[in-house]
Amino acid sequence: MSDFPNMRTQHWNYDYHDDDHRHAAESAEHVITHPNPSAVSLSIRASALVFSDPKSQNLLSLIEKIAASNATALIIGETGTGKELIARHIHALSNRKSGPFQAINCGAFSETLVESELFGYERGAFTGATQSKIGWFETANGGTLFLDEIGDLPQSTQVKLLRVLQEREVVRVGARKATPIDVRLIAATNVNLEEAVRAGRFREDLYYRIKVIPIDLPPLRERRGDILPLVEHFLTVYKNRLQTSTPQLAPETIRLMLEYPWPGNIRELENVIHRALLVATSSTLQPRDLNLPAIYSLQSKEVASAETPEITVSGSSQSATTSRLEHVLNDLFENTPPNLYELINAITVQKAYQFCNHNQVHTAKLLGISRNILRARLKELNLIA
């Protein structure tokens, strides 16, 4: 057993004998769970993490090596891969484990609020500041502060964050006196910060300051040995929550879950298992119960048959698609409706959102944009609250 209170040892057994995937079903050494699963039940964050796949085991080894350090770490991984859980585990293995752990999503605050949230403010600092309030850095004093989606910080805040890391002190908004702090910072991003630096959206000096210890968290499709242990974990969680019996997994269902690319990673896997238990009509889960998007299921089969991780589009197919699109655009140009650009953009986003069954992660991936950009556009179109 681990010293980490939310980690437990389990073993996984499946009536499945495909030699190519047998290693994925043998065992899972550890399962890390969020201390408050209900807090992430409606979010896109992962609520559990395992270290069964060799890549995950290497990651666990790295975490154990760097946990005792106070050095700043940067966790790099896609949405839903478990970045916060990695940060929590680092904290739990560190000398700061008796101190607070605070997790903040930098994209959750507007540009006008993010500084007062991070650094605090004094009474009268701005309209509505009727009393002083400490920020998240002071709240995490003596412990660890996890800043998720750090690439979303405005540049004005990046400057102040750099100073906090250099001086080990914060200045509240409206204050003249600095407050010393003792906080280990762990940051995370799902975007390429090096590209953001080259584009001028992220400060280069801050980038190297937070990347003292880079931690690459592979997507679930690259650590398939974790899939079946996670499936078993979520089956147990939702079986207990729904008060049902534990279902069996048909061999075709297991094969599909191992071959599917899981663009939404662990969070998507959990949602799929939850839904499958709700709609299943027998004691054995069939592929249809998973309700995986047809476009991704088809791609998974192509990947498996070709034994290559990439899906390529032939030049002739792409040319045909471009030709059809140009034909439609020419018709629109000849009979131009008002606000043509806005109309095309809105319809594209709406239809993509419908095609992906209102899944934001899938829609963003389909359109080739970030989830934050998609979310903002969906709000503009009144498709989400």
DOVOLO-578791 format. One record per residue (C-alpha): residue number from 1; x, y, z. Coordinates in Angstrom, 1 decimal, always signed. Example, Ala and Ser with C-alpha at 12.3 -4.5 7.8 and 13.67 -1.06 7.14 Angstrom:
<rs>
1,+12.3,-4.5,+7.8
2,+13.7,-1.1,+7.1
</rs>
This chain:
<rs>
1,+0.0,+0.0,+0.0
2,+1.1,+3.6,-0.7
3,+1.5,+6.3,+1.9
4,-0.8,+8.4,-0.4
5,-4.3,+8.2,+1.1
6,-6.0,+8.1,-2.2
7,-3.8,+5.4,-3.7
8,-4.6,+1.7,-3.5
9,-3.4,-1.5,-4.9
10,-5.7,-3.7,-7.0
11,-5.4,-6.5,-9.5
12,-7.4,-6.9,-12.7
13,-8.5,-10.1,-14.3
14,-10.2,-10.4,-17.6
15,-11.5,-13.4,-19.7
16,-9.6,-12.0,-22.7
17,-6.7,-13.8,-24.4
18,-5.5,-11.5,-27.2
19,-1.7,-11.8,-26.9
20,-1.2,-8.3,-28.3
21,-3.1,-6.7,-25.4
22,-2.6,-9.3,-22.6
23,-0.1,-7.1,-20.8
24,-2.8,-4.4,-20.5
25,-5.0,-6.7,-18.4
26,-2.4,-8.3,-16.1
27,-2.3,-5.8,-13.2
28,-2.3,-2.3,-12.0
29,+0.0,-1.4,-9.2
30,-1.6,+1.8,-8.2
31,-4.8,+3.7,-8.5
32,-4.9,+7.4,-7.6
33,-8.3,+9.0,-7.1
34,-9.3,+12.6,-6.6
35,-10.1,+13.3,-2.9
36,-13.4,+14.8,-3.9
37,-14.7,+12.9,-7.0
38,-18.0,+14.9,-6.9
39,-16.0,+18.1,-7.5
40,-14.9,+16.8,-10.9
41,-18.0,+14.9,-11.9
42,-19.2,+17.6,-14.2
43,-15.8,+18.8,-15.3
44,-13.3,+17.6,-18.0
45,-10.7,+16.7,-15.4
46,-9.7,+13.1,-14.7
47,-10.9,+11.6,-11.4
48,-8.6,+8.6,-11.4
49,-5.1,+7.6,-12.6
50,-3.2,+4.3,-12.7
51,+0.4,+3.3,-13.3
52,+0.1,+0.0,-15.1
53,+1.5,+0.8,-18.5
54,+5.3,+0.9,-18.8
55,+5.1,+4.6,-19.7
56,+3.1,+5.3,-16.6
57,+5.5,+3.3,-14.5
58,+8.4,+5.4,-15.8
59,+6.3,+8.5,-14.9
60,+5.7,+7.2,-11.4
61,+9.4,+6.7,-11.0
62,+10.1,+10.2,-12.1
63,+7.5,+11.6,-9.6
64,+9.0,+9.7,-6.7
65,+12.5,+11.1,-7.6
66,+11.5,+14.7,-7.8
67,+8.8,+14.9,-5.1
68,+11.2,+15.8,-2.3
69,+12.5,+18.8,-4.2
70,+11.1,+22.3,-3.9
71,+11.8,+22.9,-7.6
72,+9.0,+24.2,-9.8
73,+7.5,+21.6,-12.1
74,+5.6,+21.9,-15.4
75,+3.2,+19.1,-16.2
76,+2.5,+18.9,-20.0
77,-0.5,+16.8,-21.2
78,-3.8,+16.8,-23.0
79,-7.1,+17.7,-21.3
80,-8.4,+14.8,-19.2
81,-5.1,+13.0,-18.7
82,-4.8,+13.6,-15.0
83,-2.5,+16.5,-14.6
84,-4.0,+17.6,-11.3
85,-3.8,+14.1,-9.9
86,+0.0,+14.0,-10.8
87,+0.4,+17.3,-9.0
88,-1.5,+16.0,-5.9
89,+0.7,+12.9,-5.8
90,+3.9,+15.0,-6.0
91,+2.6,+17.0,-3.1
92,+1.6,+13.9,-1.1
93,+5.1,+12.4,-1.5
94,+6.9,+15.7,-0.6
95,+8.0,+17.2,+2.7
96,+5.1,+19.6,+2.2
97,+2.4,+16.9,+2.5
98,+1.2,+18.2,+5.8
99,+0.7,+21.6,+4.3
100,-2.1,+22.8,+2.0
101,-2.6,+21.9,-1.6
102,-4.5,+24.4,-3.7
103,-5.5,+23.8,-7.3
104,-6.4,+26.8,-9.5
105,-7.5,+26.8,-13.2
106,-6.0,+30.0,-14.7
107,-8.6,+30.0,-17.5
108,-11.4,+30.2,-15.0
109,-10.9,+33.9,-14.2
110,-11.2,+37.0,-16.3
111,-8.2,+39.1,-17.0
112,-9.4,+41.7,-14.5
113,-9.9,+39.2,-11.7
114,-7.0,+36.8,-12.1
115,-4.4,+39.0,-10.3
116,-6.6,+39.6,-7.3
117,-7.4,+35.9,-7.1
118,-3.7,+34.8,-7.2
119,-2.1,+37.6,-5.2
120,-5.0,+38.9,-3.0
121,-6.1,+42.5,-2.5
122,-6.4,+45.2,+0.1
123,-9.6,+46.9,+1.1
124,-10.4,+49.8,-1.3
125,-8.0,+48.4,-4.0
126,-10.9,+48.6,-6.5
127,-14.6,+49.1,-6.6
128,-16.3,+46.4,-4.5
129,-13.2,+45.6,-2.4
130,-14.9,+46.3,+0.9
131,-12.4,+44.2,+2.9
132,-9.0,+42.7,+2.4
133,-8.6,+39.2,+1.0
134,-5.6,+36.9,+0.7
135,-4.8,+35.3,-2.6
136,-4.1,+31.7,-3.6
137,-0.4,+32.0,-3.1
138,-0.9,+33.0,+0.6
139,-3.5,+30.3,+1.0
140,-1.0,+27.7,-0.2
141,+1.7,+29.0,+2.1
142,+3.7,+26.1,+3.5
143,+2.3,+23.8,+0.8
144,+1.9,+23.5,-2.9
145,+0.0,+25.6,-5.4
146,-1.1,+24.0,-8.7
147,-1.8,+26.4,-11.6
148,-3.6,+24.5,-14.4
149,-3.8,+26.0,-17.9
150,-1.0,+28.4,-17.1
151,-0.8,+29.3,-20.7
152,-4.1,+31.2,-20.3
153,-2.6,+33.8,-18.0
154,-2.6,+37.3,-19.5
155,+0.9,+38.8,-20.0
156,+0.5,+41.4,-17.4
157,-0.1,+38.6,-14.8
158,+2.8,+36.6,-16.2
159,+5.2,+39.5,-15.3
160,+3.9,+39.5,-11.7
161,+4.0,+35.7,-11.4
162,+7.7,+35.8,-12.5
163,+8.5,+38.3,-9.8
164,+6.7,+36.1,-7.2
165,+8.8,+33.1,-8.2
166,+12.0,+35.1,-8.1
167,+11.5,+37.0,-4.9
168,+9.4,+34.4,-3.0
169,+6.9,+37.1,-1.9
170,+3.6,+38.5,-3.1
171,+2.3,+42.1,-3.2
172,-1.5,+42.2,-2.9
173,-3.4,+44.4,-5.3
174,-3.6,+47.9,-3.7
175,-0.7,+47.1,-1.2
176,+2.7,+48.6,-0.9
177,+4.3,+46.0,+1.4
178,+5.3,+42.5,+0.2
179,+4.3,+39.4,+2.0
180,+6.9,+36.5,+2.2
181,+5.6,+33.1,+1.0
182,+6.9,+29.5,+1.1
183,+5.1,+27.8,-1.7
184,+6.1,+25.1,-4.2
185,+4.6,+25.9,-7.6
186,+3.5,+23.1,-10.0
187,+2.1,+24.4,-13.3
188,+0.3,+22.5,-16.1
189,-0.6,+23.1,-19.7
190,-2.4,+21.4,-22.5
191,-0.9,+23.7,-25.1
192,+2.6,+24.0,-26.6
193,+4.1,+26.8,-24.5
194,+7.2,+26.9,-26.8
195,+4.9,+27.9,-29.7
196,+3.2,+30.4,-27.4
197,+6.6,+31.8,-26.6
198,+7.5,+32.1,-30.3
199,+4.2,+33.7,-31.0
200,+4.7,+36.3,-28.2
201,+1.8,+35.0,-26.1
202,+3.9,+33.7,-23.2
203,+7.0,+35.1,-21.6
204,+10.2,+33.2,-22.4
205,+11.7,+34.0,-19.0
206,+8.6,+32.7,-17.2
207,+8.6,+29.6,-19.4
208,+12.1,+28.6,-18.3
209,+11.3,+29.5,-14.7
210,+8.4,+27.1,-14.4
211,+10.0,+24.4,-16.5
212,+12.7,+23.4,-14.0
213,+11.3,+19.9,-13.9
214,+9.3,+19.1,-17.1
215,+6.8,+16.2,-16.7
216,+5.3,+14.8,-19.9
217,+2.0,+13.1,-19.3
218,+1.2,+10.9,-22.3
219,-2.4,+10.7,-23.6
220,-4.3,+7.6,-22.8
221,-4.0,+6.3,-26.3
222,-0.2,+6.1,-25.8
223,-0.5,+4.2,-22.5
224,-3.0,+1.5,-23.4
225,-1.9,-0.7,-20.5
226,-3.8,+1.7,-18.2
227,-7.1,+1.4,-20.0
228,-8.4,-1.8,-18.6
229,-7.4,-1.1,-15.0
230,-9.2,+2.2,-15.3
231,-12.2,+0.5,-16.8
232,-12.4,-1.9,-13.9
233,-12.0,+1.0,-11.5
234,-14.8,+3.0,-13.0
235,-17.0,-0.1,-13.3
236,-16.7,-0.5,-9.5
237,-17.3,+3.2,-8.8
238,-20.5,+3.4,-10.9
239,-21.7,+0.0,-10.0
240,-21.7,+1.1,-6.3
241,-23.2,+4.5,-7.2
242,-26.0,+3.0,-9.3
243,-26.4,+0.0,-7.0
244,-26.1,-2.5,-9.9
245,-24.2,-5.8,-10.3
246,-20.8,-5.8,-11.9
247,-21.1,-6.4,-15.7
248,-19.0,-8.6,-17.8
249,-17.1,-7.2,-20.8
250,-17.6,-8.8,-24.1
251,-14.3,-9.5,-26.0
252,-15.4,-7.1,-28.7
253,-16.0,-4.4,-26.2
254,-12.5,-4.9,-24.7
255,-10.9,-4.8,-28.1
256,-12.8,-1.6,-29.0
257,-11.8,+0.1,-25.8
258,-8.1,-0.8,-26.4
259,-8.2,+0.4,-30.0
260,-10.2,+3.6,-29.6
261,-8.0,+6.7,-29.5
262,-9.8,+8.3,-26.5
263,-9.4,+12.0,-27.5
264,-10.9,+13.0,-24.2
265,-8.6,+10.7,-22.3
266,-9.4,+9.4,-18.8
267,-12.3,+11.8,-18.4
268,-14.0,+10.5,-21.6
269,-13.4,+6.9,-20.5
270,-15.1,+7.5,-17.2
271,-18.1,+9.1,-18.9
272,-18.4,+6.2,-21.4
273,-18.4,+3.6,-18.6
274,-20.9,+5.7,-16.6
275,-23.3,+5.9,-19.6
276,-22.8,+2.2,-20.5
277,-23.9,+1.1,-17.1
278,-27.0,+3.3,-17.4
279,-28.1,+2.0,-20.8
280,-26.9,-1.6,-20.9
281,-29.8,-4.1,-21.3
282,-27.8,-7.2,-20.3
283,-25.2,-8.3,-17.8
284,-22.5,-8.1,-20.5
285,-21.4,-4.8,-21.9
286,-21.5,-4.8,-25.7
287,-19.7,-2.3,-28.1
288,-23.0,-0.6,-28.8
289,-23.3,+0.3,-25.1
290,-20.2,+2.4,-25.3
291,-21.7,+4.7,-27.9
292,-18.3,+5.8,-29.2
293,-18.3,+8.3,-32.0
294,-18.4,+6.5,-35.4
295,-15.7,+8.7,-36.9
296,-13.2,+7.8,-34.2
297,-14.2,+4.2,-34.1
298,-13.5,+3.9,-37.8
299,-10.2,+5.6,-37.4
300,-9.3,+3.2,-34.6
301,-9.9,+0.3,-36.9
302,-7.8,+1.8,-39.6
303,-5.0,+2.5,-37.2
304,-5.1,-1.1,-35.8
305,-5.1,-2.7,-39.3
306,-2.3,-0.4,-40.6
307,-0.3,-0.7,-37.3
308,+0.5,+3.0,-37.4
309,-0.5,+5.8,-34.9
310,-1.3,+8.3,-37.6
311,-4.3,+8.7,-39.9
312,-3.3,+10.2,-43.2
313,-5.7,+11.7,-45.8
314,-4.9,+11.0,-49.4
315,-4.2,+13.9,-51.7
316,-7.1,+13.0,-54.0
317,-9.6,+12.8,-51.1
318,-8.5,+16.1,-49.7
319,-8.7,+17.7,-53.1
320,-12.2,+16.4,-53.6
321,-13.3,+17.8,-50.3
322,-11.7,+21.2,-51.1
323,-13.5,+21.2,-54.5
324,-16.9,+20.6,-52.9
325,-16.3,+23.3,-50.3
326,-15.2,+25.8,-53.0
327,-18.4,+25.0,-55.0
328,-20.6,+25.8,-52.0
329,-18.7,+29.0,-51.2
330,-19.0,+30.2,-54.8
331,-22.8,+29.7,-54.6
332,-22.8,+31.8,-51.4
333,-20.7,+34.5,-53.0
334,-23.2,+34.8,-55.9
335,-26.1,+35.2,-53.5
336,-24.4,+36.8,-50.5
337,-26.4,+36.7,-47.3
338,-25.7,+39.3,-44.6
339,-22.7,+38.7,-42.3
340,-21.4,+35.9,-44.4
341,-18.3,+35.2,-42.4
342,-20.2,+35.1,-39.1
343,-22.8,+32.8,-40.7
344,-20.2,+30.3,-42.0
345,-18.4,+30.3,-38.7
346,-21.5,+29.9,-36.6
347,-22.9,+27.1,-38.8
348,-19.5,+25.3,-38.8
349,-19.3,+25.3,-35.0
350,-23.0,+24.4,-34.5
351,-22.8,+21.4,-37.0
352,-19.5,+20.2,-35.5
353,-20.9,+20.4,-32.0
354,-24.0,+18.4,-33.1
355,-21.9,+15.8,-35.0
356,-19.8,+15.2,-31.9
357,-22.9,+14.7,-29.7
358,-22.3,+18.0,-27.8
359,-18.9,+16.8,-26.6
360,-16.6,+19.8,-26.4
361,-13.3,+17.9,-26.4
362,-14.3,+16.0,-29.6
363,-15.6,+19.1,-31.2
364,-12.4,+21.1,-30.5
365,-10.3,+18.3,-31.9
366,-12.5,+18.0,-35.0
367,-12.2,+21.7,-35.7
368,-8.5,+21.9,-34.8
369,-9.0,+24.6,-32.2
370,-8.4,+24.8,-28.4
371,-11.2,+23.9,-26.0
372,-11.1,+27.3,-24.5
373,-11.7,+29.0,-27.9
374,-14.5,+26.5,-28.6
375,-16.1,+27.1,-25.2
376,-16.1,+30.9,-25.8
377,-17.6,+30.5,-29.2
378,-20.3,+28.1,-27.9
379,-21.2,+30.7,-25.3
380,-21.5,+33.4,-28.0
381,-23.8,+31.2,-29.9
382,-25.9,+30.5,-26.8
383,-25.2,+26.8,-27.2
384,-23.9,+26.5,-23.6
385,-24.6,+28.6,-20.5
</rs>
